[in-house]
Every structure is written in C-alpha cells, then in structure tokens.
Amino acid sequence: MCRWLAYSGTPVLLEDVLYKPEHSLIDQSLHSRLGVETTNGDGFGVGWYGQDACTPAIVRDTSPAWNNRNLREIANHVRSGLFFAHVRASTGTAVQQTNSHPFRHGRWMWMHNGAITDYHRLRRDLCLAIDPALFSSIEGSTDSEVMFYLAITFGLDQDAPAAVAQMAGLVERLGAERGVEFPLQMTIAVTDSERLWAFRYSSEGNSRSLFYSSRADTVRALHPDLEFVRELSDETRIVVSEPLRDLPGLWKELPESSYSVVQPGSDVLLPFVPQQPG
C-alpha cells in the first residue's frame, strides 16, 4: 500500500518536512517501518496551496520519490502552509501518472492509503453511483480516485465527514452483496484549502497506521532543543502514516474508526461510522 503526509500550519519549505526528518516520507518510500510493504516506489505526488490560491498545485510522477530530481528541486523552493505528499505502492492498478496521489477537483485535494477489496468486482457499480457530470473528470484507474468522486457526489462541499461516511457505506454494502468479507481499508486525507480532515477506518477494524503531531507548544516544552518547532504556530499539525521522528510526546495515534479535523481554533476528534447514501 502507500505512505502519506499532510501538513497544515506555519508556511515552511516542503524540503523541511519531506526530506529533513530522520524518518522522512522520502526515507519511508524506501524503508517503511509500519506499512504493508517496505518499499513504496510506484510513483509519488505532492500538492500544495500557494499564499493566495484556493486551488492546489499538483505534481505527480511514476518514478520513485527517493531519486527524483524534480521533486527535490520543488521541495527546495516551494513554501506552503498546507500541503499533501504521497508515495505509492500499487495494489494492482497501473503505475501511471494519473494513478499517483494526491487527486484534485476544484479547491479539493484528496489522498488515500488502503484498498477496496476485490475492486475489480465492485468497480462498475461504484462508478455508476458517481454523478454523471463528474465522471469525465476521472483520469486514472484507481479505487482511490473513485472513492474521491463518490465523496464529491455525496456532498463533500456541504459536509465532508458525512460524504466520506456515505462513500464508505456504499463500498461496504456493495461488498457485502458480493460476498466480500472486509471490503474497505482506508486512511484518507482531504482538504478544501481551509480545513484538513483525516480518516482512519477499515471494515475489519484493523486499519493502517495513522498519527498526528501534538501541539507545537507541547513539543517545544518537551524538546526545547528541537530547532524546527521553534518558529511554528501552536496550530501547526502534521498527519502521517508513520512518525517522522522518534521523539516521546511528539506523535499521537489516530484511534481506530475515527477522524480528526485540523482547523483554526480547536481541533476535533470524532468517531467514524459508515452510512448508507441517502
């Protein structure tokens, strides 16, 4: 499967988060500790919002992240307060640029780790549930992109958690109808440029790893010698498939079957329960 990172807070160079930590996402592309696969070399993607942009910029490629010169060049020059990064290990669909994450539609950005079990058996019915006006926007062949457009169909613009819950409910219902025991495995990050939602859920109750960082003031108190944290606002958060550094008190695991909302003011942590579409 895959590894991903979502950052929200004080604008920083992408390099500071993607490359510099001891167990950075680039290191995880070769040496994942908690993923299903150790190596995640089936492409990568980064997406970020500029200072005045509501629509994210997306750069994706099929080459491994660990030796891509273009990614290194971008990371050393792009500064953003909200960005996604993803390294891919394919679960069966083609290694091609349009299958690399993150995915974008208007102001929305989405990435996923996990899979729809027996996706080839469910794909047709899932695609038929997507709003016909959106269908031509699908560029690749992954289950992840179909999940994104199902969530848009179910009202991502109005209520993101409810839309993702209805997407998950549809996948589980169709899977149950076809005898798939555990249809869905997912950790998802999605943002509208203002808020960041992170979801952790699986049908079997054994979801892939997902962590979020503690408040910056807490980290500064615990680790006053950690230079990177000194300039960050207290509202800065990083959500990751795997911790970027092995430091006590820095990371908290997102509970099973839950989602978090990173937003101005207080963050939110709530249970996640799939729902049947209305």
C-alpha positions, 0 to 999 in steps of 0.5 A: 500500500502507500505512505502519506503526509499532510501538513497544515500550519506555519508556511515552511519549505516542503524540503523541511518536512519531506526530506529533513526528518530522520524518518522522512516520507522520502526515507519511508518510500524506501524503508517503511517501518509500519506499512504493508510493504517496505518499499513504496516506489510506484510513483509519488505526488505532492500538492500544495496551496500557494499564499493566495490560491484556493486551488492546489498545485499538483505534481505527480510522477511514476518514478520513485520519490527517493531519486527524483530530481524534480521533486527535490528541486520543488521541495527546495523552493516551494513554501506552503502552509498546507500541503499533501505528499504521497508515495505509492505502492500499487495494489494492482492498478497501473503505475501511471501518472494519473494513478499517483496521489494526491487527486484534485477537483476544484479547491479539493485535494484528496489522498488515500492509503488502503484498498477496496477489496476485490475492486475489480468486482465492485468497480462498475457499480461504484462508478455508476453511483458517481454523478454523471457530470463528474465522471469525465473528470476521472483520469486514472484507474484507481479505487482511490480516485473513485472513492474521491468522486463518490465523496464529491457526489455525496456532498463533500462541499456541504459536509465532508465527514458525512460524504466520506461516511456515505462513500464508505457505506456504499463500498461496504454494502456493495461488498457485502452483496458480493460476498466480500468479507472486509471490503474497505481499508482506508486512511484518507486525507482531504482538504478544501484549502481551509480545513484538513480532515483525516480518516482512519477506518477499515471494515475489519477494524484493523486499519493502517497506521495513522498519527498526528503531531501534538501541539507545537507548544507541547513539543517545544516544552518537551524538546526545547532543543528541537530547532524546527518547532521553534518558529511554528504556530501552536496550530501547526499539525502534521498527519502521517502514516508513520512518525517522522521522528522518534521523539516521546510526546511528539506523535499521537495515534489516530484511534481506530474508526475515527477522524480528526479535523485540523482547523483554526481554533480547536481541533476535533476528534470524532468517531467514524461510522459508515452510512448508507447514501441517502 
